[in-house]
Structures are given as C-alpha cells and as structure tokens.
Amino acid sequence: MNWNRTFLPSDILKPFVKSFEISQKEVASDYRVLPDTSIIMGFQYSGKLSYMDKGKSISLGSA
C-alpha cells in the first residue's frame, strides 16, 4: 500500500512548523526536496535512504 498525507500543525507550532508529511511506500521511489528557507526533518522506520550527488546515489546512514 502506497500513500502520502499532509497534516497542518497545531496553532502553537504554526510559527515553527509548516506541515507534517507522512509517506509510506512498498517499493523504492524518489522523494524530491527542493531548496527552501526551512529545515526538513525526517524519521525513517524501515527501508533505506540515499541522496543524489552529480548523478551518483550515496546511501545515508541510520541513527
């Protein structure tokens, strides 16, 4: 099952948080993040993440 959902923060968090994005994928796919003035924080529960640099896929470590 693949799905994406966006949630708006509570009023107390709105000055600091634009939105919460939750995504679940059964197969690998791209998730593009474009430059912005805000910070992005991600939590990964399973699978593997990587980023592209000059056409090369570089795996991200887990924490």
Secondary structure as the mmCIF struct_conf table of DSSP 4:
data_model
#
loop_
_struct_conf.conf_type_id
_struct_conf.id
_struct_conf.beg_label_comp_id
_struct_conf.beg_label_asym_id
_struct_conf.beg_label_seq_id
_struct_conf.end_label_comp_id
_struct_conf.end_label_asym_id
_struct_conf.end_label_seq_id
STRN STRN1 TRP A 3 PHE A 7
HELX_LH_PP_P HELX_LH_PP_P1 LEU A 8 SER A 10
TURN_TY1_P TURN_TY1_P1 ASP A 11 PHE A 16
STRN STRN2 PHE A 20 GLN A 24
BEND BEND1 GLU A 26 VAL A 27
BEND BEND2 THR A 37 SER A 38
BEND BEND3 SER A 46 GLY A 47
STRN STRN3 SER A 50 ASP A 53
TURN_TY1_P TURN_TY1_P2 LYS A 54 GLY A 55
STRN STRN4 LYS A 56 SER A 59
HELX_LH_PP_P HELX_LH_PP_P2 LEU A 60 SER A 62
#
